[in-house]
Amino acid sequence: MAREIVINRFGGPEVLELRTAADHAPRLGEVRIRQTAIGVNFTDVHGRRGDYAPLRAMPMPLVLGIEAAGVVEALGEGVERFRVGDRVAYASVPLGAYRDLRNFPAERCVPLPAGVSDRDAAAVLLKGLTVHMLVRRVFRVVPGTWVVVHSAAGGVGSLAGRWLRALGARAIGVVGAESKVSAALAAGYEAVFVRGRDDWPARVRELSGGAAVVYDAVGRETWQGSLACLAPRGHLVCFGNSSGLVPPFSVNELRDRGSLSVSWVRFSDYTATPAELQAAAHELFAALAGGTLAAPTPRCLPLEEAAEARYRHRTRHDHAHWTRRWGFARRVWKKRACA
């Protein structure tokens, strides 16, 4: 039997429930993984709350999660890339990482080198592949490039700062609160501005003369400012919308601001083939092994405490809801975990 975390309705962290499920042999093209570390990402919060329309149409119960690492226990028919005992990781759909034993498509797995632990892989693979896409594929950064990164103290932003510094870029971070400035500076940004405190588009232009590229995962709140940061022929890369969707705009605005370009990207489109995925993961793991990047030191919890792990990825809405129910929900969760 396997253990898994399911949701039977959308809501706050308290909707996460532990249950047991039958173990099945891997199917054609799959490997069975004994998972030793599972990543918790903000996209899981969106899924738990029902923010994604496709998830709302799926039958309950749902098992969330798209990132994990572990050891191959069995091979499905046709799998030749891996052997039993190999250490692997993945950061991909289909959903269902919140399990201790899982069957998963072998072509979406990457082998883990000896110098990368299971914990570090689960903590960095999704974010690291995203940064690789941004700085090596969508807009290939070279030494001296002026770059602006939003949410510079976050998981992706911190990795981006370190990678950009190693590439010799001139990286400017933008954060949402004064308390995050020191973390962004420690991640390698040479200047950090605060939304709501600084006139950050003007400060960016003053410092850089206009950035060559802006990486923006915030969306609606930063759209106009991000465009204003760019030098002529600059490139705005949107890869998230934490503040809401980008508003409608006229393509003529890009012309009038100096022949700008805009991309809306997903890392899954840049790792769509096994060859693309393996190449990106190889470069990421080489950066980790060579000290260019450092995996964060995550707080590790057992599977049965997934609700508490999710509490650390709360939004302001979650915080208000969870604070009211924390005592009750925690007692119920512990009871279920021990059952």
ZIJODA-V427434 format. One record per residue. N is the residue number from 0. RES is the residue in one letter. BURIAL is I if it has 24 or more other C-alpha atoms within 12 Angstrom, else O. D_CENTER is the distance of its C-alpha to the mean C-alpha in Angstrom with 2 decimals. Layout:
BEGIN
n={N,N}
res={RES,RES}
burial={BURIAL,BURIAL}
d_center={D_CENTER,D_CENTER}
END
This chain:
BEGIN
n={0,1,2,3,4,5,6,7,8,9,10,11,12,13,14,15,16,17,18,19,20,21,22,23,24,25,26,27,28,29,30,31,32,33,34,35,36,37,38,39,40,41,42,43,44,45,46,47,48,49,50,51,52,53,54,55,56,57,58,59,60,61,62,63,64,65,66,67,68,69,70,71,72,73,74,75,76,77,78,79,80,81,82,83,84,85,86,87,88,89,90,91,92,93,94,95,96,97,98,99,100,101,102,103,104,105,106,107,108,109,110,111,112,113,114,115,116,117,118,119,120,121,122,123,124,125,126,127,128,129,130,131,132,133,134,135,136,137,138,139,140,141,142,143,144,145,146,147,148,149,150,151,152,153,154,155,156,157,158,159,160,161,162,163,164,165,166,167,168,169,170,171,172,173,174,175,176,177,178,179,180,181,182,183,184,185,186,187,188,189,190,191,192,193,194,195,196,197,198,199,200,201,202,203,204,205,206,207,208,209,210,211,212,213,214,215,216,217,218,219,220,221,222,223,224,225,226,227,228,229,230,231,232,233,234,235,236,237,238,239,240,241,242,243,244,245,246,247,248,249,250,251,252,253,254,255,256,257,258,259,260,261,262,263,264,265,266,267,268,269,270,271,272,273,274,275,276,277,278,279,280,281,282,283,284,285,286,287,288,289,290,291,292,293,294,295,296,297,298,299,300,301,302,303,304,305,306,307,308,309,310,311,312,313,314,315,316,317,318,319,320,321,322,323,324,325,326,327,328,329,330,331,332,333,334,335,336,337,338}
res={M,A,R,E,I,V,I,N,R,F,G,G,P,E,V,L,E,L,R,T,A,A,D,H,A,P,R,L,G,E,V,R,I,R,Q,T,A,I,G,V,N,F,T,D,V,H,G,R,R,G,D,Y,A,P,L,R,A,M,P,M,P,L,V,L,G,I,E,A,A,G,V,V,E,A,L,G,E,G,V,E,R,F,R,V,G,D,R,V,A,Y,A,S,V,P,L,G,A,Y,R,D,L,R,N,F,P,A,E,R,C,V,P,L,P,A,G,V,S,D,R,D,A,A,A,V,L,L,K,G,L,T,V,H,M,L,V,R,R,V,F,R,V,V,P,G,T,W,V,V,V,H,S,A,A,G,G,V,G,S,L,A,G,R,W,L,R,A,L,G,A,R,A,I,G,V,V,G,A,E,S,K,V,S,A,A,L,A,A,G,Y,E,A,V,F,V,R,G,R,D,D,W,P,A,R,V,R,E,L,S,G,G,A,A,V,V,Y,D,A,V,G,R,E,T,W,Q,G,S,L,A,C,L,A,P,R,G,H,L,V,C,F,G,N,S,S,G,L,V,P,P,F,S,V,N,E,L,R,D,R,G,S,L,S,V,S,W,V,R,F,S,D,Y,T,A,T,P,A,E,L,Q,A,A,A,H,E,L,F,A,A,L,A,G,G,T,L,A,A,P,T,P,R,C,L,P,L,E,E,A,A,E,A,R,Y,R,H,R,T,R,H,D,H,A,H,W,T,R,R,W,G,F,A,R,R,V,W,K,K,R,A,C,A}
burial={O,O,I,I,I,I,I,I,I,I,I,I,I,I,I,I,I,I,I,O,O,O,O,O,O,I,O,O,O,I,I,I,I,I,I,I,I,I,I,I,I,I,I,I,I,I,I,I,I,I,O,O,O,O,I,O,O,O,O,O,I,I,I,I,I,I,I,I,I,I,I,I,I,I,I,I,O,O,I,O,I,I,O,O,O,I,I,I,I,I,I,I,I,O,I,I,I,I,I,I,I,I,I,I,I,I,I,I,I,I,I,I,O,O,O,I,I,I,I,I,I,I,I,I,I,I,I,I,I,I,I,I,I,I,I,I,I,I,I,O,I,O,O,O,I,I,I,I,I,I,I,I,I,I,I,I,I,I,I,I,I,I,I,I,I,I,I,O,I,I,I,I,I,I,I,I,O,O,O,I,I,I,I,I,I,O,I,I,I,I,I,I,I,I,I,O,O,O,O,I,I,O,I,I,I,O,I,I,O,I,I,I,I,I,I,I,I,I,I,O,O,I,I,I,I,I,I,I,I,I,I,O,O,I,I,I,I,I,I,I,I,I,O,O,O,I,O,O,O,O,O,O,O,I,O,O,O,O,O,I,I,I,O,I,I,I,I,I,O,I,I,O,O,I,O,I,I,I,O,I,I,I,I,I,I,I,I,I,O,O,O,I,I,I,I,I,O,O,O,I,O,I,I,I,I,I,I,I,I,I,I,I,I,I,O,O,O,I,O,O,O,I,O,O,O,O,O,O,I,I,O,O,I,O,O,O,O,O,O}
d_center={29.63,25.89,24.16,21.33,19.80,20.67,20.96,24.24,23.53,20.83,20.75,19.78,18.72,22.34,22.03,20.34,23.19,23.94,26.15,27.48,27.38,29.48,28.41,28.99,29.59,27.00,27.98,28.56,25.77,23.85,23.49,23.69,21.30,22.22,18.81,18.93,15.40,12.73,9.17,8.72,5.71,6.84,7.14,9.54,11.44,12.06,13.29,15.44,17.01,17.80,16.26,15.84,19.35,19.08,18.18,21.13,23.37,22.51,24.97,24.45,23.69,20.02,17.82,14.13,11.12,9.60,9.12,12.28,14.98,18.73,22.16,23.74,26.68,28.06,28.03,28.60,31.17,30.44,27.77,28.98,26.02,25.59,28.10,28.34,27.12,24.45,21.17,18.17,14.43,12.29,8.89,10.57,12.75,15.29,14.13,15.78,14.06,15.69,18.85,20.65,22.11,20.65,21.85,19.34,20.07,20.97,20.09,16.34,16.58,16.77,19.35,18.61,20.99,23.22,21.71,18.20,18.29,16.72,15.19,13.72,12.38,10.66,9.28,8.19,8.11,4.82,4.12,7.82,8.43,6.85,9.18,11.82,11.96,12.46,15.03,16.70,16.84,16.66,18.60,19.88,20.36,23.68,25.47,26.59,24.14,23.51,19.86,18.41,14.82,14.05,12.31,13.34,13.30,9.73,7.17,6.50,10.10,11.63,10.77,11.90,15.00,16.03,15.66,17.51,20.16,20.74,21.25,23.79,22.20,23.33,20.12,20.35,17.79,17.91,17.04,18.02,20.36,22.90,21.61,18.44,20.57,21.45,17.94,17.12,20.48,19.91,16.81,19.29,19.75,23.47,23.54,21.50,22.52,22.02,21.76,24.79,26.71,26.89,27.82,24.79,25.57,29.07,28.04,25.75,28.67,31.09,29.25,28.20,30.54,27.59,24.22,23.75,20.14,17.89,14.11,13.57,10.76,13.44,15.80,19.23,20.06,19.42,20.50,24.08,23.46,21.04,23.77,26.32,24.61,25.06,28.07,30.01,28.27,24.90,21.65,19.19,15.76,14.04,10.45,10.07,12.84,12.35,16.12,17.23,17.97,19.56,23.33,25.66,27.15,29.84,29.13,32.26,30.37,28.54,32.02,33.53,30.96,31.69,30.43,26.73,24.12,20.97,18.14,15.63,13.12,10.62,9.52,11.31,14.41,14.37,14.16,16.54,19.24,19.45,20.80,17.96,15.40,17.75,18.43,14.88,14.31,17.77,17.20,14.06,16.12,19.09,17.46,16.67,20.20,21.83,20.52,18.84,15.56,15.55,13.15,12.86,15.40,13.86,16.24,17.08,18.79,20.64,19.56,22.22,20.69,17.47,18.70,18.84,15.32,14.22,16.65,14.65,11.83,14.69,15.48,19.04,20.21,18.93,20.57,23.89,23.86,22.84,25.26,28.09,27.37,25.95,29.29,30.11,26.77,26.49,30.02,29.50,26.34,28.24,31.13,29.19,27.52,31.01,32.61}
END
